[in-house]
Amino acid sequence: MRIHVLSTPDIAAERAADWLRTEIGRAGAQRGRCLIALSGGRTPWRMLRELRRLRVHWHDLQVFQVDERVVPMDAQAAQLAEHPPKTTPTCSANTAERRRHST
């Protein structure tokens, strides 16, 4: 593992987006797809905005959002609040069960 300490969050986002673009291409060429899991919060959104500006094999990419929080989609703490999905997300029975018991 390499750890890079960069001077600003924007530079970190640019570097991460460039690295991810390369990895998406590599995974697509080797396996026909690239699966990534991104945690919530603001950090991944900067990188994803930078990634949009690059030439990416989008058809090879599948993104999964992972987060320990389970809140209603319209809650301030909802990680998808910044960019709501175009379709209604589905959840596993386990997630639905946790939602029911947390209210």
C-alpha positions as CSV (number, residue, x, y, z in Angstrom):
1,M,0.0,0.0,0.0
2,R,1.2,3.5,-0.8
3,I,0.2,6.5,1.2
4,H,0.3,9.9,-0.5
5,V,0.0,13.1,1.5
6,L,-1.0,15.9,-0.8
7,S,-1.3,19.6,-0.1
8,T,-5.0,20.1,-0.8
9,P,-8.2,18.1,-0.9
10,D,-8.6,19.1,-4.6
11,I,-5.2,17.8,-5.5
12,A,-6.0,14.6,-3.7
13,A,-9.3,14.3,-5.6
14,E,-7.5,14.8,-8.9
15,R,-4.8,12.3,-8.1
16,A,-7.4,9.7,-6.9
17,A,-9.6,10.2,-10.0
18,D,-6.6,9.7,-12.3
19,W,-5.6,6.5,-10.4
20,L,-9.1,5.2,-10.5
21,R,-9.5,5.9,-14.2
22,T,-6.4,3.8,-14.8
23,E,-7.7,1.0,-12.6
24,I,-11.1,1.0,-14.2
25,G,-9.5,0.5,-17.6
26,R,-7.2,-2.2,-16.3
27,A,-10.0,-4.1,-14.6
28,G,-12.2,-3.7,-17.7
29,A,-9.5,-5.1,-19.9
30,Q,-8.7,-8.0,-17.6
31,R,-12.1,-9.0,-16.3
32,G,-14.6,-7.1,-18.3
33,R,-15.7,-5.0,-15.3
34,C,-14.6,-3.0,-12.4
35,L,-16.4,-3.0,-9.1
36,I,-15.7,-0.3,-6.5
37,A,-17.2,0.4,-3.1
38,L,-17.1,3.9,-1.8
39,S,-17.8,5.0,1.7
40,G,-20.1,7.9,2.4
41,G,-19.2,11.4,3.3
42,R,-18.0,14.3,1.2
43,T,-14.6,12.9,0.3
44,P,-15.7,10.5,-2.5
45,W,-17.8,13.2,-4.2
46,R,-14.8,15.4,-5.0
47,M,-13.0,12.5,-6.6
48,L,-16.1,11.5,-8.6
49,R,-16.5,15.0,-9.9
50,E,-12.9,14.9,-11.1
51,L,-13.5,11.4,-12.6
52,R,-16.4,12.8,-14.7
53,R,-13.9,15.0,-16.5
54,L,-11.7,12.1,-17.6
55,R,-12.2,9.6,-20.3
56,V,-13.5,6.5,-18.5
57,H,-14.9,3.2,-19.7
58,W,-18.1,3.9,-17.7
59,H,-19.8,0.7,-19.1
60,D,-17.1,-1.4,-17.2
61,L,-17.8,0.3,-13.9
62,Q,-20.1,-0.7,-11.1
63,V,-20.2,1.5,-7.9
64,F,-21.5,0.4,-4.6
65,Q,-22.0,2.8,-1.7
66,V,-21.1,1.4,1.7
67,D,-21.8,3.1,4.9
68,E,-22.7,2.1,8.4
69,R,-25.5,4.6,8.7
70,V,-29.1,3.8,7.9
71,V,-31.2,6.9,7.7
72,P,-34.2,7.9,5.6
73,M,-33.3,9.1,2.1
74,D,-34.4,12.6,2.8
75,A,-32.5,13.0,6.1
76,Q,-29.7,15.5,6.3
77,A,-27.2,12.7,7.1
78,A,-28.2,10.7,4.1
79,Q,-25.1,10.1,2.0
80,L,-27.0,10.1,-1.3
81,A,-28.5,13.5,-0.5
82,E,-25.9,15.3,-2.7
83,H,-26.6,13.2,-5.8
84,P,-29.9,11.2,-5.4
85,P,-30.1,8.1,-7.6
86,K,-32.2,8.2,-10.7
87,T,-34.0,5.1,-9.5
88,T,-35.2,4.1,-6.1
89,P,-32.4,2.1,-4.4
90,T,-33.2,-1.3,-3.1
91,C,-31.9,-2.6,0.2
92,S,-31.4,-6.1,1.6
93,A,-33.7,-7.6,4.1
94,N,-31.1,-7.0,6.8
95,T,-31.0,-3.3,6.1
96,A,-34.8,-3.1,6.0
97,E,-34.9,-4.9,9.3
98,R,-32.4,-2.5,10.9
99,R,-34.4,0.5,9.7
100,R,-37.6,-0.9,11.2
101,H,-35.9,-1.4,14.6
102,S,-34.1,1.9,14.7
103,T,-37.2,4.0,14.6
